[in-house]
Amino acid sequence: MTPAPVLVASDLDRTLIYSSAALALGMPDALAPRLLCVEVHESRPLSYMTEDAAALLARLADETVFVPTTTRTRKQYQRIQLPGTAPKYAICANGGHILVDGVSDEAWHASVLDRLAGECAPLAEVRAYLSATTDQSWVRKHRVAEDLFTYLVIERDLLPEGWLELFGHWAGERGWTVSLQGRKVYAVPKPLTKSAAVRELARRTGAALTLAAGDSLLDADLLLAADRAWRPGHGELADSDWTAPHLDVLAERGVAAGEEILRRFRAAAAG
């Protein structure tokens, strides 16, 4: 009898893969790890892992049901070339899309749209608020992702004092969550969660154990839904000292944390 699989659902950006600005290479140059570029955008290298992390991920993908679990859009996710066997499943748009062999599961997406229509204010209302309360002195871009949520690209040093808290309160009353990640302010409907999509994939695969990792507020529900979870020593959750009984908090920051998370995944999956 084939044993039930282990499902590993991991956030990507600033959890497993890192931009040059997020690498946190604090050691002398001669001791820095060798890096593998895993994403190119507009002909420029964008995201990296250590070579050791890449080897760990390739092994993990053979040993478990590895599910990249990201707030990225499908197009943004498909730029990434992860090492090892291509994952059968991926979760994009914060749970709005489940990809099966690279193709969106339309039944899942339709069920998500039904929940959003019934449980939170429409996207247009949130976009109108952002247009009315922001200006070009500190906002560089307004973006809509998959017609599901929106985000701003900002100059963080110029973010007006108190604006984020006011927006968070306003959005919360309308069924939305606000999250600041690097230079991006995300506004995401509360029913749009990574955890809901992960639970669906755990059901489909018959997983006996679910492992997860993430660094941001939008990963908190994912970490809570897992049987075991890890977060790095950087990021939104670290800044707020967020924790849970089954969560291990890592000391490592930056790209070294991604490598350590993969070691922890493999050890936990092996039992």
Beta strands, then each sheet from edge to edge (+ up, - down):
strand 1: 6-10
strand 2: 35-41
strand 3: 44-50
strand 4: 65-68
strand 5: 89-92
strand 6: 97-100
strand 7: 103-104
strand 8: 139-145
strand 9: 149-154
strand 10: 176-181
strand 11: 184-189
strand 12: 209-213
strand 13: 228-231
strand 14: 247-249
sheet 1: 4+ 1+ 12+ 13+ 14+
sheet 2: 2+ 3-
sheet 3: 5+ 6- 7+
sheet 4: 8+ 9- 11+ 10-
end
